[in-house]
Amino acid sequence: MICWIAGFPNSGSTLVRQLIQQVFEFPTWSQYVEEAPAELFDTRCETFARNWTPALYRQITVDKQTWFVKTHEAPIDDQPAIYVVRNGIDCHLALSKFWVMPVHPIIGGAYSHPFPNWSGMWRLWGQWRKGPLLLLRYEEILADWRPAATAISEFLGLERKGEFVNDPQAARERWHQIFRTSWWERADFDQETERLFWDLHEPVMIELGYGSEKGN
């Protein structure tokens, strides 16, 4: 069985992968070849990503064990999924720094192929897909990981086996290419960019609990 770890890029899937590994002692995988240190993820992750094919997908779908697979793409089945969401403004700013490009076109989805834009990703996974879905908020996990661990345990029927040791500052200092939160400031969101963001994403910001342009 697959349990997808889905979400728009830079929304916190790496954080959730670490939580699953530490608390439930399950390895996690990714569709993408990433610059992830061996201390964070199974050393076989790169091989898994390079061999990600329809044949491998079919193989792990029918496997009795649970395969946690990170994806930033549209859903392709109704397997269980954990959807990780992050405040859209913070998410876009962080992603623009990572991709080294202006935030304005990312907001509209011009540079996010093959990924949908921030709102589109949620609509695909959270509104139109029929499979089981657990929604986790990046900010809430940072504040206290325990409710997220309990939610995952209940969602998949898994037994907690450990504690989650999360030190964001130490992680950014040691693996700055993976944890990039300190690279950007809200001041980078100019008036024109903010106007575009709210025009496109305000309904989903409200739906996901992040409020509206007027702060309601």
C-alpha positions in Angstrom: 0.0 0.0 0.0 1.1 3.5 -0.7 0.5 6.4 1.7 1.2 9.6 -0.3 2.9 12.5 1.5 1.5 15.2 -0.8 1.5 19.0 -0.9 2.8 22.0 -2.8 6.6 22.3 -2.8 8.1 23.8 0.3 5.0 23.0 2.4 6.7 20.7 4.9 6.8 17.3 3.4 10.4 16.8 4.6 9.3 17.6 8.2 6.5 15.1 8.0 8.8 12.4 6.5 11.1 12.9 9.5 8.2 12.7 11.9 7.0 9.4 10.4 10.5 7.9 10.5 11.2 8.9 14.1 7.8 8.3 15.7 6.7 5.2 13.7 10.0 3.8 12.5 8.9 3.6 8.9 11.2 4.6 6.1 9.9 7.2 3.7 10.5 7.7 0.0 10.3 10.3 -2.7 9.5 10.5 -6.4 12.3 12.9 -6.8 16.1 12.7 -6.5 16.9 15.1 -3.7 19.9 16.5 -1.9 18.9 14.8 1.3 21.7 13.9 3.8 22.0 10.3 4.7 21.3 11.2 8.4 17.8 12.3 7.4 16.6 9.5 5.1 17.2 6.0 4.1 20.3 5.7 1.9 18.2 3.8 -0.7 16.0 6.9 -1.3 18.0 8.0 -4.3 17.8 4.5 -5.9 14.1 4.5 -5.3 13.6 7.9 -7.0 15.8 7.0 -10.0 13.8 3.7 -10.4 10.3 5.4 -10.0 8.4 3.9 -12.9 4.9 2.6 -13.5 6.1 -0.9 -12.7 7.5 0.1 -9.3 4.3 2.1 -8.6 2.2 -1.0 -9.3 4.5 -3.2 -7.2 4.3 -1.1 -4.0 0.6 -0.4 -4.4 -0.2 -4.1 -3.8 2.5 -4.6 -1.2 1.2 -5.5 2.3 3.6 -3.0 3.9 3.0 0.7 3.8 5.2 2.8 1.5 5.2 6.5 2.4 6.0 8.3 -0.8 6.5 12.1 -1.2 4.8 13.7 -4.2 4.2 17.3 -5.4 2.1 16.1 -8.4 -1.6 15.5 -9.1 -3.1 12.4 -7.5 -3.2 9.3 -9.7 -5.2 7.0 -7.4 -7.3 6.8 -4.2 -4.6 5.4 -1.9 -4.4 7.0 1.5 -2.7 10.4 1.5 -1.3 12.8 4.1 -1.6 16.3 2.7 0.8 18.9 4.2 -0.2 22.5 3.9 1.7 25.7 4.7 0.6 29.3 4.8 0.5 30.2 1.1 2.5 33.4 1.4 5.3 31.8 3.4 5.3 28.8 1.0 5.6 30.9 -2.1 8.4 33.1 -0.7 10.4 30.1 0.4 9.9 28.4 -2.9 11.0 31.5 -4.9 14.3 31.5 -3.0 14.8 27.8 -3.5 14.1 27.9 -7.2 16.0 31.3 -7.5 13.2 33.0 -9.4 10.7 35.8 -8.8 7.7 34.9 -6.6 5.2 36.6 -8.9 5.0 33.9 -11.7 5.1 31.0 -9.1 1.9 32.4 -7.6 0.1 32.1 -10.9 1.6 28.6 -11.6 3.6 29.7 -14.6 6.8 28.1 -13.4 5.4 25.3 -11.3 4.9 22.6 -14.1 4.4 19.7 -13.6 2.9 20.9 -10.2 -0.4 22.6 -10.0 -0.4 26.0 -8.3 -0.8 26.3 -4.5 -4.7 26.4 -4.6 -4.9 24.0 -7.5 -2.9 21.4 -5.6 -5.3 21.5 -2.7 -8.3 21.3 -4.9 -6.9 18.2 -6.6 -6.0 16.4 -3.4 -8.5 17.7 -0.9 -11.6 18.5 -2.9 -11.8 16.4 -6.0 -10.0 13.2 -5.0 -12.1 10.5 -3.3 -9.5 8.6 -1.3 -8.8 8.8 2.4 -7.0 12.1 3.3 -5.4 13.5 6.4 -4.7 17.2 6.4 -1.7 18.4 8.5 -0.5 22.0 8.9 3.2 22.8 8.8 2.9 25.5 11.4 1.0 23.3 13.9 3.6 20.5 13.6 6.4 23.0 14.4 4.5 24.3 17.4 3.7 20.7 18.7 4.3 17.5 16.8 2.2 15.3 19.1 -1.2 16.0 17.7 0.1 15.3 14.2 1.6 12.0 15.4 -1.7 11.1 17.0 -3.6 11.9 13.8 -1.3 9.8 11.7 -1.6 6.9 14.2 -5.4 7.0 14.0 -5.5 7.6 10.3 -3.3 4.5 9.4 -3.6 2.4 12.5 0.1 2.7 13.4 1.7 2.3 16.8 3.9 5.1 18.0 7.3 3.8 18.8 9.4 6.9 19.4 9.6 10.6 20.0 10.1 13.3 17.4 13.3 15.3 18.0 12.9 18.5 16.0 15.3 21.4 16.2 14.6 23.7 13.3 17.5 26.1 14.0 20.0 23.3 14.2 18.6 21.7 11.1 18.9 25.0 9.1 22.5 25.4 10.3 23.5 21.9 9.4 21.5 21.3 6.3 20.7 24.7 4.9 20.0 23.4 1.4 17.0 21.4 2.9 15.7 23.7 5.6 15.6 27.2 4.1 13.1 29.1 6.3 15.6 31.8 7.2 16.3 32.8 3.6 13.3 35.1 3.1 11.3 37.8 4.7 7.6 38.8 4.3 8.9 42.2 3.1 9.8 40.5 -0.2 6.1 40.3 -0.9 5.5 43.7 -2.6 2.1 45.3 -3.1 1.6 44.0 -6.7 2.6 40.5 -5.7 0.3 40.4 -2.7 -2.6 41.6 -4.8 -2.1 38.8 -7.3 -1.7 36.3 -4.5 -5.0 37.2 -2.8 -6.9 37.4 -6.1 -5.9 33.8 -6.9 -5.7 32.1 -3.5 -7.9 33.8 -1.0 -10.7 31.2 -1.2 -8.3 28.4 -0.3 -6.5 30.5 2.3 -9.8 30.9 4.0 -10.8 27.3 3.6 -7.6 26.0 5.1 -7.8 28.4 8.1 -5.2 31.0 7.1 -7.6 33.9 6.9 -8.4 36.4 4.2 -6.7 39.5 2.8 -8.4 41.6 5.4 -7.2 39.3 8.1 -10.6 37.8 8.9 
